[in-house]
Amino acid sequence: MRPMIDLKRQFLDIKEEIFPILNEIFEGSQYILGKKVSELEKKISEYHCVQEAIGVASGTDALHLSLLSHGIGMGDEVITTPFTFFATVEAIIYAGAKPVFVDIDPETFNIDVAQISHNINENTRAILPVHIFGHPADMDAIMEIAKGHNLKVIEDCAQSFGALINGKKVGSFGDAGCFSFYPSKNLGAYGDGGMITINDSKAAEKIRILRNHGSQGSYIHKLIGYNSRLDEIQAGILLVKFKRIDEYNKKRREKATLYNTLLNDVVKCPQEKNEITHVYHQYTILSEQRDSIQKHLKEKDIPSVVYYPVPLHLQEALRYLGYKKNDFPVTERISSQVLSLPIYPELAEEDIISTSEAIKECLKG
Ligand SMILES: Cc1ncc(COP(=O)(O)O)c(C=O)c1O
């Protein structure tokens, strides 16, 4: 079976740059929160035109610490989408708050902004949009709703490093932008890692304290914190890949354009409005014949994945929230029709052509 994402191929392209950096880190023997982390934080804050970026141990922690640093906790409600990776709601629950789901837009798979306002009540403290698959959520509308109700906005940018709305980067719209460096992400480390982009220096200081056992100086603990530090090895690797991120995203967009040309007549391809620059963390098609397409691809050793087969409101672990089937009809329909196809910067054109031909062949009967 071909891979969904070929990380080895990318490693071979950059290994001549990776090894000297690893060597420098091993020689220096500073492994946690050192020079490479600071350099990466500086570069990522400049890239996003925000005051600060703060390295943490994962995307989940980025969300969790962002919520805590904005005072969100017990008894608070956070509005989010049921069509996302489970970690989005875990972070809300870790903070002590309650996730409140809102159905999604059928074109972008992002939170449907028209349905946010009537879910706001006196306990609502924040909106947590997810730029799912690399397609930005409608941030202008979300920021306006948040302003009108005095809510915080925490952006889940785990799948959308470098995505833009009218030239402005996701992660720079809300009160905090939360990134994951899980290896398969657009900007992926060789282990776990995360980053928060932020403009509020008070909240940023709290995150820096929380990420390191609540400590502000040596063995002086202001808060009960966490072990959520980004390590130097991951930061060093990320610095090499960060230099190439715009090129990587451009290549993903080229692959998506080719898929669109080949598949537009037979399935619903990802949509992208003029003001949007999608980064195609996933290239996800919609088809009522999704299951037969996936079976046919598998027979031909072509990988595909259903992200996500069970929406969050129907997950067993979240049963206590009291949601039931048909609560979010768009999300449920989309979950039954989505199929993500291989996409990564180094993906060969022939593979896109053969995958598309296999899909057409299947649909012809
Ligand atoms: C949408 C979304 N949110 C949050 C996360 C959590 O990131 P991590 O795995 O780095 O904790 C991920 C990725 O795994 C994700 O895809």
The ligand as an ORCA input file, in Angstrom:
! r2SCAN-3c Opt
* xyz 0 1
  C      -7.985     19.803     14.721
  C      -6.968     19.326     15.717
  N      -6.948     19.857     16.952
  C      -6.046     19.487     17.860
  C      -5.090     18.530     17.582
  C      -4.172     18.097     18.666
  O      -2.833     18.237     18.360
  P      -1.736     17.268     19.048
  O      -1.925     15.905     18.471
  O      -0.442     17.907     18.680
  O      -1.991     17.319     20.510
  C      -5.057     17.962     16.303
  C      -4.049     16.986     15.878
  O      -3.769     15.958     16.180
  C      -6.031     18.355     15.359
  O      -6.048     17.806     14.136
*
